[in-house]
Amino acid sequence: MCVGSIEIIGFLLNKILRVYVQEDFFDMLKPLVII
């Protein structure tokens, strides 16, 4: 249950970030996420 919930929350946060956050700001955060 917990793992599935975390995956769903992460998926929703990812979509929300893509919608609300500007592309340039999202691209600036990408290296931090990759590292």
DRENZARO-414556 format. One record per residue (C-alpha): residue in three letters; z, x, y. Coordinates in steps of 0.05 Angstrom, whole numbers, plus 5000, padded with zeros to 4 digits. Each point is the difference from the previous one (the first is absolute). Layout:
   type     c3     c1     c2
    Ala      Z      X      Y
...
This chain:
   type     c3     c1     c2
    Met   5000   5000   5000
    Cys   5021   5054   5050
    Val   4939   5043   4988
    Gly   4953   4941   5006
    Ser   5034   4977   5064
    Ile   4994   5070   5030
    Glu   4926   5002   4983
    Ile   4988   4932   5032
    Ile   5040   5019   5062
    Gly   4961   5065   5006
    Phe   4934   4963   4992
    Leu   5018   4949   5054
    Leu   5025   5055   5048
    Asn   4935   5038   4990
    Lys   4958   4938   5018
    Ile   5045   4984   5060
    Leu   4994   5071   5026
    Arg   4924   4997   4993
    Val   4998   4935   5039
    Tyr   5050   5014   5056
    Val   4997   5076   5008
    Gln   4941   5030   5038
    Glu   4952   5042   4958
    Asp   5014   5063   5040
    Phe   5075   4992   4990
    Phe   4990   4984   4926
    Asp   4957   5062   4991
    Met   5054   5041   5035
    Leu   5051   4976   4948
    Lys   4954   5010   4940
    Pro   5014   5076   4994
    Leu   5075   4986   5000
    Val   4992   4949   4944
    Ile   4956   5046   4960
    Ile   5049   5058   5007
